[in-house]
Amino acid sequence: MLNLRALIVDDSAIIRTQLRKEIQEIAPDCRVFECASVLEAGRFLLRSVPDVLFLDLNMPNINGIELLNRFDAVLGGRRPPIVVSISTDMRPATLAALKARGAYALLAKPFDKEKVAMMLLRVIKMVQSRRVLIVDDSATVRTVVKRIIEHSRFKLAVEEAANGADAIRLFRDGRFDLAFIDVEMPGIDGLEAAGEILYSSGDAHVVLMSGKNDEAIRRAAAHIGVEFFLKKPFYAKDVDEVLHSLYSVAETEFVSGRETEAFEDPETDVFYVP
């Protein structure tokens, strides 16, 4: 199992001990750290960022929401942890505040072993490093898309290619797991590059990007096995939704998966589903 680092922030030693035991029973290699207050957690995060942060909101003095409010300053540009709220506060206003501040999921007290296991499985899938190639003939667009993708909750190592031919060659060398490919490129266009990659690269995935919402292109993409299509401009949350679906990560209260592209052929009444 992938080595994980978890931080539990709760003012109750009983709660911290219970969750620690559940985590280590499910994932024995997981290194679990504990903090009894937001101030203590802030000091911890200044030194080190865990993969997942289990955060109680209702703590004395400074509450958990305040820690999320100060994340940018505390992390200083480092990749944030996956935040799981372990608060009993489920009021709509609290849930809205959690979502706005980038929380990923909820884990209700008292902790259910099956739900803890499911949460750890999600985290393991998300922190597994994946190699991503952005393919677009515009350097400016590649830079923008790279910045968006790097804000995904998934751990992605991102590189770039300026044309379809380079993308095909790099995938044949086995260097990448996933490609975000622009449809409209000179020479080998996105559809052709996607078809070659999916045919020759086994378990690789392709997400096509386009500034146009052309149903004919979407139909052609689905027909060659492209599962998802993103219309520019798109955002990190859109990338997260696609990756949750591609890598079979269960949905959470704050992240919903996207439906795989499917189109009906009006001449044959057959649905194309990659």
Residue frames as qw, qx, qy, qz and C-alpha x, y, z in Angstrom:
[[0.000, 0.888, 0.460, 0.000, 0.00, 0.00, 0.00],
 [0.333, 0.667, -0.038, 0.665, 1.16, 3.52, -0.76],
 [0.420, -0.246, -0.490, 0.723, 2.78, 5.25, 2.23],
 [0.121, -0.794, -0.370, -0.466, 0.36, 7.85, 3.55],
 [0.265, -0.020, -0.460, 0.847, 0.78, 10.69, 6.02],
 [0.289, -0.690, -0.557, -0.360, -2.33, 11.73, 7.95],
 [0.103, 0.146, -0.431, 0.884, -2.90, 14.56, 10.43],
 [0.333, -0.630, -0.694, -0.103, -5.79, 14.43, 12.91],
 [0.060, 0.239, -0.242, 0.939, -6.80, 17.79, 14.42],
 [0.558, -0.568, -0.488, -0.358, -9.32, 17.46, 17.26],
 [0.171, -0.613, 0.452, -0.625, -9.36, 18.76, 20.84],
 [0.869, -0.295, 0.203, -0.341, -10.61, 15.37, 22.10],
 [0.086, -0.520, 0.848, 0.053, -7.84, 12.85, 22.82],
 [0.620, 0.124, 0.742, -0.222, -10.46, 10.08, 22.77],
 [0.679, 0.674, 0.139, -0.255, -11.55, 11.00, 19.24],
 [0.257, 0.771, -0.562, -0.151, -7.95, 11.27, 18.02],
 [0.320, -0.339, 0.882, -0.068, -7.07, 7.88, 19.48],
 [0.700, 0.323, 0.584, -0.256, -10.15, 6.22, 18.00],
 [0.626, 0.749, -0.056, -0.209, -9.50, 7.57, 14.50],
 [0.033, 0.698, -0.711, -0.081, -5.77, 6.78, 14.71],
 [0.505, -0.135, 0.845, -0.110, -6.58, 3.15, 15.57],
 [0.718, 0.528, 0.388, -0.235, -9.07, 2.89, 12.72],
 [0.437, 0.819, -0.321, -0.187, -6.58, 4.33, 10.21],
 [0.045, -0.604, 0.796, 0.010, -3.67, 2.16, 11.30],
 [0.644, 0.045, 0.741, -0.182, -5.80, -0.97, 11.35],
 [0.711, 0.639, 0.251, -0.152, -6.83, -0.32, 7.74],
 [0.596, 0.728, -0.205, 0.271, -3.50, 1.11, 6.51],
 [0.804, -0.501, -0.069, 0.311, -0.69, -0.08, 8.84],
 [0.635, 0.118, 0.095, 0.758, 1.97, 1.84, 6.90],
 [0.014, 0.836, 0.236, 0.496, 0.16, 5.17, 7.30],
 [0.394, -0.027, -0.429, 0.812, 2.04, 7.64, 9.52],
 [0.257, -0.784, -0.494, -0.274, -0.52, 9.37, 11.72],
 [0.271, 0.126, -0.342, 0.891, 0.13, 12.66, 13.52],
 [0.261, -0.728, -0.634, 0.010, -2.13, 14.40, 16.02],
 [0.129, 0.244, -0.167, 0.947, -2.80, 17.99, 17.05],
 [0.151, -0.520, -0.764, 0.350, -5.13, 19.12, 19.84],
 [0.070, 0.787, 0.255, -0.557, -5.70, 22.68, 18.58],
 [0.573, 0.792, 0.169, 0.124, -5.71, 24.82, 15.45],
 [0.059, -0.924, 0.378, 0.027, -2.60, 26.69, 16.63],
 [0.605, -0.383, 0.683, 0.140, -0.74, 23.41, 17.05],
 [0.738, 0.427, 0.503, 0.141, -1.95, 22.28, 13.62],
 [0.338, 0.940, -0.045, 0.005, -0.78, 25.55, 12.07],
 [0.262, -0.766, 0.577, 0.104, 2.70, 25.06, 13.48],
 [0.720, -0.036, 0.680, 0.133, 2.74, 21.48, 12.18],
 [0.648, 0.662, 0.364, 0.096, 1.68, 22.58, 8.69],
 [0.088, 0.946, -0.283, -0.128, 4.40, 25.22, 8.56],
 [0.353, -0.549, 0.742, 0.151, 6.92, 22.36, 8.81],
 [0.121, -0.055, 0.952, 0.275, 5.22, 19.58, 6.86],
 [0.604, 0.143, -0.090, -0.779, 2.11, 18.94, 4.77],
 [0.493, -0.014, 0.861, -0.120, 0.34, 15.56, 5.17],
 [0.021, -0.142, -0.805, -0.576, -1.54, 13.79, 2.40],
 [0.369, -0.584, -0.600, -0.403, -4.82, 14.00, 4.29],
 [0.008, -0.184, 0.467, -0.865, -6.03, 16.27, 7.10],
 [0.369, -0.541, -0.749, -0.103, -8.87, 15.06, 9.34],
 [0.096, 0.218, -0.211, 0.948, -10.19, 18.30, 10.83],
 [0.172, -0.637, -0.712, 0.241, -12.70, 18.93, 13.61],
 [0.103, 0.638, 0.221, 0.730, -14.38, 22.29, 13.18],
 [0.490, -0.776, -0.159, -0.362, -15.73, 22.79, 16.71],
 [0.714, -0.076, -0.394, 0.573, -12.64, 23.48, 18.79],
 [0.321, -0.851, -0.259, 0.325, -12.09, 26.09, 21.53],
 [0.288, -0.625, 0.207, 0.695, -10.45, 29.45, 20.81],
 [0.266, 0.484, -0.489, -0.675, -9.79, 29.09, 17.05],
 [0.821, 0.190, 0.456, -0.287, -12.07, 26.76, 15.08],
 [0.668, 0.020, 0.636, 0.386, -11.32, 24.55, 12.10],
 [0.453, 0.806, 0.346, 0.158, -12.80, 26.91, 9.53],
 [0.102, -0.959, 0.211, 0.159, -10.24, 29.53, 10.57],
 [0.577, -0.376, 0.622, 0.374, -7.45, 27.09, 9.80],
 [0.579, 0.448, 0.596, 0.330, -8.88, 26.61, 6.29],
 [0.169, 0.974, 0.149, -0.025, -9.15, 30.39, 5.93],
 [0.214, -0.866, 0.412, 0.186, -5.42, 30.68, 6.61],
 [0.918, 0.073, 0.345, 0.182, -4.35, 27.74, 4.44],
 [0.609, 0.732, 0.001, 0.307, -2.73, 29.85, 1.71],
 [0.075, -0.880, 0.370, -0.287, -0.59, 31.76, 4.19],
 [0.729, -0.475, 0.485, -0.083, 0.35, 28.65, 6.18],
 [0.900, 0.172, 0.360, 0.173, 1.16, 26.45, 3.18],
 [0.145, -0.746, 0.355, 0.545, 3.05, 29.12, 1.27],
 [0.505, 0.559, -0.455, -0.474, 2.33, 27.68, -2.18],
 [0.091, -0.222, 0.971, 0.007, 2.86, 24.04, -1.21],
 [0.444, -0.181, -0.735, -0.480, 0.35, 21.45, -2.34],
 [0.511, -0.346, 0.335, -0.712, -2.56, 21.41, 0.17],
 [0.150, -0.034, 0.976, -0.151, -3.66, 18.22, 1.91],
 [0.381, -0.356, -0.693, -0.498, -6.95, 16.51, 1.18],
 [0.197, -0.189, 0.485, -0.831, -9.25, 17.95, 3.86],
 [0.452, -0.355, -0.790, -0.214, -11.82, 15.68, 5.52],
 [0.337, -0.465, 0.234, -0.784, -14.15, 17.30, 8.04],
 [0.424, -0.171, -0.874, 0.165, -14.78, 15.18, 11.14],
 [0.196, -0.067, 0.348, -0.914, -17.15, 17.69, 12.71],
 [0.118, 0.428, 0.884, -0.147, -20.68, 16.83, 13.83],
 [0.206, 0.600, 0.159, -0.756, -21.82, 20.22, 12.51],
 [0.346, 0.234, 0.779, 0.468, -23.78, 19.48, 9.33],
 [0.222, 0.753, 0.350, -0.511, -25.72, 22.75, 9.05],
 [0.634, 0.669, 0.302, 0.242, -26.08, 24.04, 5.47],
 [0.047, 0.980, -0.185, 0.059, -24.05, 27.16, 6.29],
 [0.549, -0.596, 0.566, 0.151, -21.19, 25.02, 7.62],
 [0.768, 0.200, 0.554, 0.254, -21.25, 22.71, 4.61],
 [0.445, 0.868, 0.143, 0.167, -21.24, 25.73, 2.30],
 [0.185, -0.911, 0.367, 0.026, -18.25, 27.19, 4.16],
 [0.703, -0.305, 0.609, 0.205, -16.37, 23.88, 3.92],
 [0.710, 0.491, 0.439, 0.249, -17.03, 23.59, 0.20],
 [0.240, 0.965, -0.018, 0.108, -15.98, 27.21, -0.43],
 [0.267, -0.824, 0.500, 0.005, -12.71, 26.61, 1.42],
 [0.472, 0.519, -0.694, -0.160, -11.80, 23.47, -0.52],
 [0.550, -0.244, 0.738, -0.305, -12.83, 20.70, 1.86],
 [0.260, 0.214, -0.842, -0.421, -13.04, 17.34, 0.13],
 [0.572, -0.258, -0.737, -0.250, -15.36, 15.16, 2.21],
 [0.524, -0.525, 0.279, -0.610, -17.14, 14.53, 5.51],
 [0.537, 0.023, -0.832, 0.139, -16.51, 11.71, 7.98],
 [0.543, -0.609, -0.083, -0.573, -19.16, 11.61, 10.67],
 [0.020, 0.269, -0.823, 0.501, -18.58, 10.73, 14.31],
 [0.627, -0.507, 0.580, 0.117, -18.68, 8.09, 15.72],
 [0.233, 0.565, -0.653, -0.447, -16.37, 6.66, 13.08],
 [0.932, 0.161, 0.234, -0.227, -17.53, 3.70, 11.06],
 [0.557, -0.395, 0.617, 0.392, -14.64, 1.43, 10.03],
 [0.593, 0.439, 0.603, 0.306, -16.09, 0.84, 6.56],
 [0.225, 0.957, 0.172, 0.066, -16.41, 4.59, 5.92],
 [0.337, -0.807, 0.396, 0.279, -12.88, 5.25, 7.17],
 [0.636, -0.079, 0.667, 0.381, -11.62, 2.50, 4.82],
 [0.489, 0.703, 0.464, 0.227, -13.49, 4.02, 1.88],
 [0.002, -0.994, 0.061, 0.094, -12.04, 7.45, 2.64],
 [0.473, -0.598, 0.549, 0.340, -8.50, 6.07, 2.81],
 [0.646, 0.252, 0.635, 0.341, -9.02, 4.25, -0.49],
 [0.320, 0.911, 0.243, 0.097, -10.07, 7.53, -2.11],
 [0.213, -0.914, 0.292, 0.181, -7.02, 9.29, -0.71],
 [0.640, -0.278, 0.622, 0.356, -4.66, 6.52, -1.87],
 [0.588, 0.527, 0.526, 0.316, -6.01, 6.76, -5.41],
 [0.159, 0.976, 0.129, 0.071, -5.69, 10.54, -5.40],
 [0.290, -0.860, 0.384, 0.171, -2.13, 10.80, -4.07],
 [0.804, 0.032, 0.486, 0.343, -0.79, 8.12, -6.42],
 [0.052, -0.617, 0.319, 0.718, 1.47, 10.01, -8.82],
 [0.678, 0.509, 0.521, 0.099, 0.26, 10.13, -12.42],
 [0.323, -0.269, 0.383, 0.823, 2.06, 11.50, -15.45],
 [0.390, 0.762, 0.464, -0.229, 0.00, 13.93, -17.51],
 [0.379, -0.009, 0.427, 0.821, 0.74, 15.38, -20.95],
 [0.289, 0.752, 0.288, -0.517, -0.90, 18.60, -22.16],
 [0.467, 0.124, 0.612, 0.626, -1.03, 18.75, -25.95],
 [0.238, 0.890, 0.337, -0.197, -1.80, 22.08, -27.61],
 [0.636, 0.422, 0.155, 0.627, -0.09, 24.05, -30.39],
 [0.052, -0.858, 0.014, -0.511, -0.43, 27.26, -28.34],
 [0.485, 0.117, -0.603, 0.622, 2.22, 27.73, -25.65],
 [0.245, -0.283, 0.250, -0.893, -0.04, 30.22, -23.89],
 [0.803, -0.218, -0.212, -0.513, -2.90, 27.74, -23.71],
 [0.779, 0.025, -0.585, 0.226, -0.55, 25.00, -22.47],
 [0.206, 0.225, -0.518, 0.799, 0.62, 27.28, -19.66],
 [0.503, -0.250, 0.115, -0.819, -2.94, 28.11, -18.62],
 [0.878, -0.111, -0.354, -0.304, -4.11, 24.49, -18.77],
 [0.624, 0.139, -0.634, 0.435, -1.04, 23.33, -16.83],
 [0.065, -0.261, 0.450, -0.852, -1.78, 25.82, -14.06],
 [0.712, -0.191, -0.041, -0.674, -5.39, 24.61, -13.86],
 [0.873, 0.008, -0.483, -0.063, -4.46, 20.91, -13.83],
 [0.455, 0.217, -0.629, 0.592, -1.83, 21.43, -11.15],
 [0.327, -0.261, 0.363, -0.833, -4.59, 22.75, -8.86],
 [0.780, -0.162, -0.489, -0.356, -6.35, 19.39, -9.00],
 [0.680, -0.562, 0.371, -0.289, -6.56, 17.40, -5.78],
 [0.984, 0.104, 0.062, 0.128, -4.94, 14.50, -7.63],
 [0.449, -0.663, 0.416, 0.431, -1.14, 14.24, -7.62],
 [0.749, 0.614, 0.229, 0.095, -0.19, 14.97, -11.22],
 [0.452, -0.456, 0.377, 0.667, 3.24, 15.41, -12.81],
 [0.523, 0.777, 0.299, -0.183, 2.51, 17.62, -15.82],
 [0.393, -0.288, 0.483, 0.727, 4.52, 18.03, -19.02],
 [0.447, 0.691, 0.102, -0.559, 3.72, 19.59, -22.40],
 [0.505, 0.076, 0.672, 0.536, 3.80, 18.77, -26.10],
 [0.158, 0.472, -0.085, -0.863, 3.20, 21.23, -28.94],
 [0.548, 0.287, -0.465, -0.633, 1.72, 18.83, -31.51],
 [0.924, -0.046, 0.094, -0.368, 0.01, 15.48, -32.03],
 [0.788, 0.401, -0.450, 0.125, 3.07, 13.74, -33.45],
 [0.129, 0.476, -0.667, 0.559, 5.11, 14.41, -30.30],
 [0.647, -0.261, 0.376, -0.610, 2.22, 13.27, -28.12],
 [0.956, 0.143, -0.149, -0.208, 1.94, 9.94, -29.95],
 [0.610, 0.452, -0.562, 0.328, 5.70, 9.35, -29.69],
 [0.133, -0.456, 0.604, -0.640, 5.79, 10.12, -25.97],
 [0.802, -0.151, 0.270, -0.512, 2.90, 7.78, -25.23],
 [0.909, 0.274, -0.310, -0.042, 4.48, 4.99, -27.29],
 [0.370, 0.472, -0.637, 0.484, 7.56, 5.37, -25.09],
 [0.621, -0.438, -0.645, 0.080, 5.31, 4.66, -22.09],
 [0.303, 0.139, -0.361, 0.871, 6.04, 7.92, -20.35],
 [0.297, -0.125, 0.146, -0.935, 2.50, 9.11, -19.61],
 [0.132, 0.270, 0.917, -0.262, -0.77, 7.90, -18.10],
 [0.200, 0.767, 0.568, -0.222, -3.15, 10.63, -19.26],
 [0.295, 0.085, 0.311, 0.900, -3.34, 13.28, -21.97],
 [0.217, 0.762, 0.384, -0.474, -5.34, 16.48, -22.26],
 [0.415, 0.047, 0.578, 0.701, -5.36, 17.10, -26.01],
 [0.284, 0.523, 0.045, -0.803, -6.66, 20.08, -27.95],
 [0.699, 0.449, 0.557, -0.020, -8.88, 19.10, -30.87],
 [0.489, 0.867, 0.089, 0.036, -7.94, 21.95, -33.23],
 [0.460, -0.642, 0.436, 0.431, -4.24, 21.52, -34.07],
 [0.530, 0.672, -0.388, -0.343, -2.41, 21.72, -37.42],
 [0.227, 0.396, -0.889, -0.038, -0.99, 18.50, -38.85],
 [0.393, -0.232, -0.889, 0.042, -2.12, 15.59, -36.70],
 [0.367, -0.523, -0.017, -0.769, -5.21, 16.98, -34.99],
 [0.377, -0.356, 0.640, -0.567, -6.51, 16.04, -31.55],
 [0.895, 0.066, 0.148, -0.415, -8.90, 13.34, -32.73],
 [0.809, 0.424, -0.404, 0.049, -6.20, 11.53, -34.73],
 [0.163, 0.515, -0.692, 0.479, -3.67, 11.81, -31.91],
 [0.604, -0.256, 0.482, -0.581, -6.23, 10.55, -29.39],
 [0.940, 0.183, -0.065, -0.279, -7.08, 7.56, -31.59],
 [0.643, 0.477, -0.552, 0.232, -3.41, 6.58, -31.98],
 [0.089, -0.464, 0.666, -0.578, -2.71, 6.93, -28.26],
 [0.740, -0.138, 0.374, -0.541, -5.74, 4.91, -27.18],
 [0.916, 0.296, -0.214, -0.167, -4.97, 2.20, -29.76],
 [0.689, 0.427, -0.492, 0.318, -1.29, 1.79, -28.87],
 [0.068, 0.504, -0.548, 0.664, -0.99, 2.71, -25.20],
 [0.380, -0.176, -0.881, 0.222, -3.02, 0.14, -23.31],
 [0.297, -0.662, -0.645, 0.239, -4.53, 1.68, -20.18],
 [0.195, -0.065, -0.011, 0.979, -3.80, 5.32, -21.07],
 [0.137, 0.748, 0.611, -0.219, -6.64, 7.84, -20.95],
 [0.239, 0.199, 0.283, 0.907, -7.38, 10.85, -23.14],
 [0.075, 0.749, 0.494, -0.436, -9.43, 13.94, -22.35],
 [0.388, 0.440, 0.397, 0.706, -10.11, 16.12, -25.38],
 [0.106, -0.617, -0.272, 0.731, -10.27, 19.92, -25.06],
 [0.280, 0.435, 0.523, 0.677, -11.90, 22.39, -27.42],
 [0.057, 0.195, 0.186, -0.961, -13.14, 25.94, -27.49],
 [0.495, -0.015, -0.423, -0.759, -16.11, 24.69, -29.52],
 [0.524, 0.007, 0.729, -0.440, -19.05, 22.67, -28.28],
 [0.507, 0.331, -0.540, -0.585, -19.40, 20.73, -31.55],
 [0.834, -0.100, 0.410, -0.356, -21.57, 17.62, -31.20],
 [0.864, 0.452, -0.215, -0.044, -20.02, 16.04, -34.30],
 [0.291, 0.605, -0.652, 0.353, -16.57, 16.27, -32.70],
 [0.486, -0.358, 0.613, -0.509, -17.88, 14.89, -29.42],
 [0.931, 0.148, 0.137, -0.304, -19.55, 12.02, -31.26],
 [0.724, 0.538, -0.414, 0.124, -16.35, 11.20, -33.14],
 [0.012, -0.579, 0.678, -0.453, -14.35, 11.38, -29.91],
 [0.716, -0.200, 0.490, -0.455, -16.71, 8.99, -28.12],
 [0.920, 0.329, -0.079, -0.197, -16.59, 6.61, -31.08],
 [0.619, 0.516, -0.530, 0.263, -12.79, 6.21, -30.84],
 [0.739, -0.275, -0.541, 0.294, -12.86, 5.65, -27.09],
 [0.138, 0.304, -0.303, 0.892, -12.40, 9.13, -25.62],
 [0.302, -0.492, -0.791, 0.203, -14.37, 9.13, -22.38],
 [0.173, -0.793, -0.364, 0.457, -14.41, 12.84, -21.54],
 [0.368, 0.552, 0.281, 0.694, -14.48, 16.17, -23.34],
 [0.285, -0.633, -0.330, 0.640, -13.77, 19.53, -21.70],
 [0.311, 0.810, 0.301, 0.396, -14.93, 22.75, -23.27],
 [0.437, -0.050, -0.188, 0.878, -12.54, 25.66, -22.76],
 [0.078, 0.553, -0.661, 0.501, -12.42, 27.49, -20.47],
 [0.803, -0.375, -0.452, -0.099, -12.55, 24.88, -17.71],
 [0.267, -0.760, 0.382, -0.452, -11.43, 24.88, -14.10],
 [0.063, 0.368, -0.890, 0.262, -9.70, 22.68, -11.52],
 [0.582, 0.034, 0.608, -0.540, -13.05, 21.39, -10.23],
 [0.803, 0.429, -0.122, -0.395, -13.88, 20.19, -13.76],
 [0.431, 0.498, -0.750, 0.062, -10.55, 18.34, -13.92],
 [0.255, -0.227, 0.813, -0.472, -11.28, 16.77, -10.51],
 [0.761, 0.201, 0.303, -0.538, -14.69, 15.56, -11.69],
 [0.740, 0.493, -0.407, -0.208, -13.14, 13.94, -14.76],
 [0.260, 0.453, -0.818, 0.242, -10.36, 12.27, -12.76],
 [0.509, -0.125, 0.655, -0.544, -12.78, 10.94, -10.14],
 [0.854, 0.312, 0.121, -0.399, -14.66, 9.21, -12.95],
 [0.608, 0.582, -0.537, -0.054, -11.59, 8.03, -14.90],
 [0.272, 0.363, -0.821, 0.346, -9.94, 6.45, -11.87],
 [0.626, -0.387, -0.644, -0.208, -13.13, 5.15, -10.22],
 [0.177, 0.021, -0.579, 0.795, -12.86, 7.28, -7.11],
 [0.126, -0.636, -0.760, 0.044, -16.18, 7.38, -5.27],
 [0.005, -0.694, -0.173, -0.699, -17.98, 10.70, -5.20],
 [0.289, -0.245, -0.598, 0.706, -18.06, 12.83, -2.05],
 [0.029, 0.787, 0.527, -0.320, -20.42, 15.48, -0.77],
 [0.017, -0.819, 0.105, 0.563, -18.32, 18.13, -2.49],
 [0.044, 0.438, -0.704, -0.557, -17.21, 16.34, -5.68],
 [0.796, 0.317, 0.393, -0.335, -19.50, 14.75, -8.25],
 [0.475, -0.139, 0.716, 0.493, -18.26, 12.54, -11.07],
 [0.392, 0.440, -0.269, -0.762, -19.00, 13.29, -14.71],
 [0.853, 0.272, 0.400, -0.195, -20.99, 11.03, -16.97],
 [0.469, -0.156, 0.668, 0.556, -19.01, 9.29, -19.69],
 [0.328, 0.394, -0.284, -0.810, -19.71, 10.74, -23.14],
 [0.385, 0.232, 0.890, 0.077, -22.43, 8.81, -24.99],
 [0.318, 0.382, -0.190, -0.846, -24.17, 9.69, -28.26],
 [0.676, 0.331, 0.636, -0.169, -26.97, 8.13, -30.23],
 [0.129, -0.131, 0.661, 0.728, -26.45, 7.52, -33.94],
 [0.527, 0.335, 0.228, -0.747, -29.70, 8.75, -35.52],
 [0.572, 0.351, -0.561, -0.485, -29.31, 6.38, -38.47],
 [0.521, 0.095, -0.848, 0.020, -28.80, 3.19, -36.47],
 [0.648, -0.616, -0.070, -0.442, -30.34, 4.01, -33.07],
 [0.848, -0.111, -0.363, 0.369, -27.15, 2.68, -31.51],
 [0.328, -0.938, 0.113, -0.026, -25.51, 4.42, -28.58],
 [0.663, 0.447, -0.402, 0.446, -21.76, 4.92, -28.72],
 [0.575, -0.793, 0.155, -0.126, -20.26, 4.56, -25.25],
 [0.417, 0.628, -0.631, 0.182, -16.45, 4.24, -25.00]]
